[in-house]
Amino acid sequence: MHLGPIDRSFLPDIVAILAASCPFDRAAAVADEKLFGPGPGGPPRALGAWDDGALVGVAATAGNRIRVLAVAPGARARGFGSALLDACCGAARADGVTTLRTLDQPGNYLAPGIDERNAAAIGWLERRGWRRHPEPRVNVLIDVRDNPRVSAARAGELAAGAAARGYEVRRARADERALLDAVRAEFGGAWPFELARALGAGPPGVHVAIKDGAYGAFAAHDGNNRGLGWFGPIGTWPAHRGQGLGEALLVACLVDVADHHPQCEVAWIGPRPFYDKVAGIAADRRFIVLTRDLA
């Protein structure tokens, strides 16, 4: 067994490992983003495990999160996963981290926790001293094709309604730095990072509502897990709430997603009734966050 840093030259092997090892997440499709893409706090540490020169396992940490850890099915039960996990803990300790968490790194996360259906992974971590976080996480799935509430016509109607109230609803520009500054000042956190990522998509995956030169609301998709059709973040400035802007911007984003995917995944949902009312919820995904004290 050999463990060490890994780089993008191994991406074909990494993709193959993630495709075979992650039945509940489309990790292979975002392998580069999760192993090598930055988060709000900086770049990750990517590690590989080799068996006689063959890559059989990968892991990545960033700050106090493990972003991903996977071992090829044929190499399991031989210590590769435990060695990678220990290496992740050691790297976090070296960075001064005292509590390490699984997956839910704001700004760059495969999922907001481990899918609760992945009982094997959850049990494997618990046997190694990891503990479940008491706060559950829920994603919702929205059908965006053959859904009468998700159409270009409805998006146009909602934009027209906002226009009657004095708002311009439009797609954000790729170079719209003023939006990032405004979101940073009002909402902070990882949202400006995710928005910058969404603005870099082609076309930008961000829609805004503006009145009298000021931002009233924004919504984004594909800022995280780019290419998978995930929605968020979405926000409305307090002075502009109650004007239907969130509905108009959500539908505009869902219409974008429908060009490439049959469903849109909304991560870390807040007001569930909002999504159910605007577009309908087709299904839920539930996640478990596990933590380990490194002190």
PLY file of the C-alpha trace (Angstrom):
ply
format ascii 1.0
element vertex 295
property float x
property float y
property float z
element edge 294
property int vertex1
property int vertex2
end_header
0.00 0.00 0.00
1.14 3.52 -0.81
-0.61 6.79 0.08
0.28 10.21 -1.27
-0.89 13.42 -2.92
-2.78 13.08 -6.18
-3.23 15.46 -9.10
-5.41 15.90 -12.17
-3.28 13.56 -14.26
-5.10 10.72 -12.48
-8.61 11.99 -13.30
-9.58 9.05 -15.56
-8.77 6.59 -12.76
-10.45 8.83 -10.17
-13.62 9.01 -12.24
-13.68 5.22 -12.60
-13.28 4.72 -8.82
-16.04 7.22 -7.98
-18.39 5.75 -10.61
-18.00 2.28 -9.11
-18.00 3.37 -5.47
-20.72 6.03 -5.08
-24.14 4.55 -5.92
-26.09 7.34 -4.21
-24.26 10.36 -5.66
-23.08 11.38 -9.12
-19.57 11.88 -7.77
-17.86 10.78 -10.97
-19.46 13.64 -12.91
-17.98 16.25 -10.55
-14.71 14.46 -9.71
-12.51 17.40 -10.69
-14.60 19.86 -8.69
-14.61 17.73 -5.52
-10.99 16.53 -5.59
-9.29 19.66 -6.89
-11.73 22.59 -6.95
-11.37 25.34 -4.34
-13.87 26.16 -1.65
-14.48 29.48 0.10
-11.58 28.72 2.44
-9.06 27.76 -0.22
-7.85 24.67 -2.08
-8.39 21.08 -0.90
-5.87 18.35 -0.11
-6.35 15.42 -2.49
-4.97 12.00 -1.60
-4.68 8.69 -3.40
-4.11 5.11 -2.31
-2.20 2.75 -4.59
-1.90 -1.03 -4.62
1.13 -2.22 -6.60
1.02 0.94 -8.68
-2.74 0.85 -9.33
-4.88 3.65 -7.90
-7.58 2.03 -5.76
-8.80 4.82 -3.48
-9.15 8.60 -3.31
-10.01 11.20 -0.70
-10.09 14.97 -0.37
-10.26 17.30 2.62
-10.81 21.04 2.75
-10.77 22.89 6.04
-12.75 20.89 8.58
-14.57 18.71 6.03
-13.90 15.47 4.24
-15.27 16.19 0.78
-15.05 12.68 -0.59
-13.55 9.30 0.33
-13.95 6.25 -1.88
-12.26 2.90 -2.43
-12.78 0.72 -5.49
-15.11 -2.20 -4.63
-12.47 -4.80 -5.47
-9.98 -3.25 -3.04
-12.23 -3.00 0.00
-11.69 -4.73 3.36
-7.92 -4.48 2.89
-7.23 -1.32 4.90
-7.17 1.26 2.11
-10.23 3.12 3.36
-8.99 3.20 6.95
-5.58 4.44 5.79
-7.17 7.24 3.76
-9.44 8.18 6.65
-6.48 8.34 9.04
-4.59 10.46 6.52
-7.54 12.85 6.26
-7.65 13.19 10.04
-3.90 13.76 10.15
-4.05 16.46 7.49
-6.89 18.20 9.34
-4.97 18.08 12.62
-1.94 19.57 10.89
-4.15 22.48 9.82
-5.34 23.02 13.41
-8.77 21.45 12.93
-10.27 20.05 16.14
-13.54 18.61 14.76
-13.77 17.01 11.33
-17.08 16.62 9.46
-18.31 14.62 6.48
-19.12 16.23 3.12
-21.14 19.33 4.07
-18.61 22.03 3.18
-20.49 25.21 2.28
-19.66 26.28 -1.26
-18.23 23.01 -2.56
-20.00 19.86 -1.40
-20.93 16.60 -3.10
-23.95 16.41 -0.79
-24.93 18.01 2.54
-24.00 14.76 4.32
-23.95 11.03 3.64
-27.11 9.72 1.98
-29.01 7.85 4.68
-29.38 4.88 2.30
-25.62 4.41 2.48
-25.85 2.49 5.74
-22.56 0.70 5.05
-20.55 3.92 4.95
-22.33 5.37 7.97
-21.74 2.22 10.00
-18.10 2.04 8.86
-17.48 5.56 10.19
-19.37 4.98 13.41
-17.22 1.94 14.18
-14.22 4.24 13.90
-15.42 6.76 16.43
-17.48 9.08 14.28
-20.76 10.38 15.72
-23.97 11.45 14.01
-24.73 15.14 14.04
-28.21 15.71 15.50
-29.30 18.06 12.71
-30.72 16.14 9.71
-30.30 17.45 6.18
-32.89 17.22 3.41
-32.69 17.83 -0.33
-35.79 17.90 -2.51
-36.17 16.88 -6.15
-38.35 18.88 -8.52
-39.55 17.55 -11.86
-38.72 20.17 -14.47
-40.00 18.45 -17.60
-43.67 17.79 -18.27
-44.40 19.97 -15.24
-47.01 22.62 -16.04
-45.55 24.88 -13.36
-42.11 24.85 -15.00
-42.20 26.40 -18.46
-40.79 29.35 -20.36
-44.32 30.70 -20.64
-44.84 30.70 -16.89
-41.41 32.22 -16.33
-42.42 35.00 -18.70
-45.73 35.56 -16.91
-44.01 35.80 -13.53
-41.40 38.21 -14.92
-44.19 40.34 -16.40
-45.94 40.41 -13.04
-42.73 41.56 -11.38
-42.29 44.21 -14.08
-45.76 45.56 -13.27
-44.46 46.11 -9.73
-41.41 47.94 -11.01
-38.86 45.10 -11.17
-36.66 44.01 -14.03
-36.18 40.24 -13.99
-33.25 39.09 -16.11
-30.29 36.76 -16.36
-27.20 38.07 -14.62
-24.12 38.91 -16.65
-20.95 36.87 -16.26
-19.04 39.98 -15.15
-21.69 41.24 -12.71
-19.35 41.86 -9.79
-21.79 44.31 -8.21
-24.13 41.38 -7.52
-21.40 39.50 -5.67
-20.61 42.59 -3.60
-24.28 43.12 -2.76
-24.82 39.48 -1.76
-21.62 39.49 0.31
-22.76 42.59 2.17
-26.31 41.35 2.87
-26.00 37.55 3.19
-22.29 36.68 3.46
-21.19 33.10 4.06
-20.45 30.87 1.09
-23.12 32.40 -1.15
-20.81 34.84 -2.98
-18.46 31.93 -3.76
-21.29 29.79 -5.16
-22.69 32.73 -7.12
-19.31 33.42 -8.69
-19.19 29.78 -9.79
-22.72 29.99 -11.22
-21.88 33.20 -13.07
-19.02 31.33 -14.74
-21.36 28.79 -16.35
-22.35 29.24 -19.96
-24.77 30.95 -19.97
-24.60 32.28 -16.39
-26.83 30.24 -14.09
-28.01 33.27 -12.12
-31.19 35.34 -12.44
-31.82 38.64 -10.66
-34.63 41.08 -9.93
-33.70 44.78 -9.88
-35.70 47.86 -8.97
-34.48 51.45 -9.18
-30.93 50.25 -9.72
-30.87 48.08 -6.58
-30.92 44.31 -6.34
-34.14 42.95 -4.91
-33.54 39.21 -5.23
-31.34 36.59 -6.88
-31.40 32.86 -7.57
-28.75 30.52 -8.95
-28.18 27.00 -10.18
-25.04 24.97 -10.92
-22.88 27.05 -8.60
-22.08 23.81 -6.79
-21.95 20.40 -8.47
-21.77 22.18 -11.80
-23.46 20.28 -14.57
-25.77 18.29 -12.28
-28.63 20.80 -12.21
-28.55 21.63 -8.49
-30.40 24.76 -7.41
-29.28 27.42 -4.95
-28.61 29.74 -3.37
-31.65 32.02 -3.51
-32.20 35.20 -1.54
-34.41 38.28 -1.35
-33.39 41.51 0.31
-35.74 42.31 3.24
-37.19 45.46 1.67
-38.30 43.50 -1.40
-39.94 40.48 0.17
-43.56 39.64 -0.52
-43.34 40.74 -4.17
-43.23 37.27 -5.78
-39.59 37.66 -6.79
-38.45 34.34 -5.37
-41.12 32.51 -7.37
-40.17 34.28 -10.61
-36.45 33.61 -10.17
-36.89 29.99 -9.08
-38.98 29.18 -12.16
-36.44 30.93 -14.41
-33.69 28.73 -12.98
-35.80 25.56 -13.27
-36.42 26.31 -16.95
-32.65 26.51 -17.42
-32.13 23.17 -15.68
-34.83 21.53 -17.81
-32.65 22.07 -20.89
-30.23 19.45 -19.55
-31.92 17.40 -16.80
-35.34 15.91 -16.02
-35.09 16.93 -12.36
-33.58 19.73 -10.32
-32.12 19.01 -6.89
-32.52 21.67 -4.21
-29.94 21.22 -1.46
-30.11 22.30 2.15
-33.69 23.46 1.73
-35.11 26.12 4.00
-38.79 26.92 3.38
-40.03 23.60 2.01
-43.61 24.87 1.45
-42.23 27.52 -0.92
-40.80 24.89 -3.29
-43.89 22.71 -3.05
-46.16 25.65 -3.86
-44.09 27.02 -6.74
-43.13 23.83 -8.58
-44.11 20.74 -6.58
-41.76 18.31 -4.81
-41.31 14.95 -6.50
-39.12 13.27 -3.86
-36.81 13.81 -0.89
-33.22 12.84 -0.18
-32.10 12.67 3.45
-28.54 12.91 4.70
-26.56 12.18 7.84
-23.62 14.34 8.91
-20.97 12.62 11.00
-18.29 14.32 13.07
-15.12 13.26 14.85
-13.29 15.05 17.64
-9.62 15.31 16.69
-8.42 17.02 19.86
0 1
1 2
2 3
3 4
4 5
5 6
6 7
7 8
8 9
9 10
10 11
11 12
12 13
13 14
14 15
15 16
16 17
17 18
18 19
19 20
20 21
21 22
22 23
23 24
24 25
25 26
26 27
27 28
28 29
29 30
30 31
31 32
32 33
33 34
34 35
35 36
36 37
37 38
38 39
39 40
40 41
41 42
42 43
43 44
44 45
45 46
46 47
47 48
48 49
49 50
50 51
51 52
52 53
53 54
54 55
55 56
56 57
57 58
58 59
59 60
60 61
61 62
62 63
63 64
64 65
65 66
66 67
67 68
68 69
69 70
70 71
71 72
72 73
73 74
74 75
75 76
76 77
77 78
78 79
79 80
80 81
81 82
82 83
83 84
84 85
85 86
86 87
87 88
88 89
89 90
90 91
91 92
92 93
93 94
94 95
95 96
96 97
97 98
98 99
99 100
100 101
101 102
102 103
103 104
104 105
105 106
106 107
107 108
108 109
109 110
110 111
111 112
112 113
113 114
114 115
115 116
116 117
117 118
118 119
119 120
120 121
121 122
122 123
123 124
124 125
125 126
126 127
127 128
128 129
129 130
130 131
131 132
132 133
133 134
134 135
135 136
136 137
137 138
138 139
139 140
140 141
141 142
142 143
143 144
144 145
145 146
146 147
147 148
148 149
149 150
150 151
151 152
152 153
153 154
154 155
155 156
156 157
157 158
158 159
159 160
160 161
161 162
162 163
163 164
164 165
165 166
166 167
167 168
168 169
169 170
170 171
171 172
172 173
173 174
174 175
175 176
176 177
177 178
178 179
179 180
180 181
181 182
182 183
183 184
184 185
185 186
186 187
187 188
188 189
189 190
190 191
191 192
192 193
193 194
194 195
195 196
196 197
197 198
198 199
199 200
200 201
201 202
202 203
203 204
204 205
205 206
206 207
207 208
208 209
209 210
210 211
211 212
212 213
213 214
214 215
215 216
216 217
217 218
218 219
219 220
220 221
221 222
222 223
223 224
224 225
225 226
226 227
227 228
228 229
229 230
230 231
231 232
232 233
233 234
234 235
235 236
236 237
237 238
238 239
239 240
240 241
241 242
242 243
243 244
244 245
245 246
246 247
247 248
248 249
249 250
250 251
251 252
252 253
253 254
254 255
255 256
256 257
257 258
258 259
259 260
260 261
261 262
262 263
263 264
264 265
265 266
266 267
267 268
268 269
269 270
270 271
271 272
272 273
273 274
274 275
275 276
276 277
277 278
278 279
279 280
280 281
281 282
282 283
283 284
284 285
285 286
286 287
287 288
288 289
289 290
290 291
291 292
292 293
293 294
